[in-house]
């Protein structure tokens, strides 16, 4: 990663193309009849994001491994319900709609031809790539994701915020620490502790039985962080109800490993890539071929005009 000093925008790419796939009708097709709704929808998303937020640097962060083994070894239920097929070597296959899977290589080829940096690192999720870029950034960071897990990276002091799409990307929830405190009673750093205590069925995280979101927020307000809460379990004078004390005590094995699973990595070995927002395509001829082959039409043209502006 070359020195990022201006505004860096990090795309949780899979999260966005899933949204595009479900938000754009599958009647949007290439000349040969193949659906390209996710491809064109993502290009429209990027166009709108660049227009509205004018990043200096842009990275499309990818899931090289959507369910890393090192997370599964700690919590076997992690994303287990989303496995379509297990493999002895390499990542398991994720359940993905039949007409979305073939669009992913097209998305990757178009991003590469445009010259938009695309980064996935073996053994890590896009969240971890985002976490590492964020940790290394010298300037403000906008993280665009439909995954609340990344709220843990919000940091007002460093200018790190999450742009969470509510409807397409035209309406975004600008998530900063004030919004997090009002909604969840925690700051960015506290969000990971809140998430692991409450659990997350969509990620197969069990949480601590009987500790929901509101209780987790109250405990964090009272004891500061997860370590403070677990110290309170051992302190007979601490203000915990008998059932809270019992449940937290019984959940020690989970609480011991959950932080490693829930917190995004900040030390991923990133490749050296040029993250500068491209003004012109890296491969014009290749992009023209992709545009014709997949019928990318106005979606691609609008983005090219925006990038060149």
Secondary structure as GFF3:
##gff-version 3
##sequence-region A 1 309
A	DSSP	beta_strand	8	12	.	.	.	ID=ss1
A	DSSP	alpha_helix	13	23	.	.	.	ID=ss2
A	DSSP	alpha_helix	37	53	.	.	.	ID=ss3
A	DSSP	beta_strand	57	61	.	.	.	ID=ss4
A	DSSP	alpha_helix	69	74	.	.	.	ID=ss5
A	DSSP	three_ten_helix	80	82	.	.	.	ID=ss6
A	DSSP	beta_strand	83	85	.	.	.	ID=ss7
A	DSSP	beta_strand	93	94	.	.	.	ID=ss8
A	DSSP	alpha_helix	98	114	.	.	.	ID=ss9
A	DSSP	beta_strand	117	119	.	.	.	ID=ss10
A	DSSP	alpha_helix	126	136	.	.	.	ID=ss11
A	DSSP	beta_strand	141	144	.	.	.	ID=ss12
A	DSSP	three_ten_helix	148	153	.	.	.	ID=ss13
A	DSSP	three_ten_helix	156	158	.	.	.	ID=ss14
A	DSSP	beta_strand	160	167	.	.	.	ID=ss15
A	DSSP	beta_strand	171	175	.	.	.	ID=ss16
A	DSSP	alpha_helix	177	184	.	.	.	ID=ss17
A	DSSP	alpha_helix	188	198	.	.	.	ID=ss18
A	DSSP	three_ten_helix	201	203	.	.	.	ID=ss19
A	DSSP	alpha_helix	213	223	.	.	.	ID=ss20
A	DSSP	alpha_helix	226	233	.	.	.	ID=ss21
A	DSSP	alpha_helix	242	250	.	.	.	ID=ss22
A	DSSP	alpha_helix	252	262	.	.	.	ID=ss23
A	DSSP	alpha_helix	284	294	.	.	.	ID=ss24
A	DSSP	alpha_helix	297	308	.	.	.	ID=ss25
###
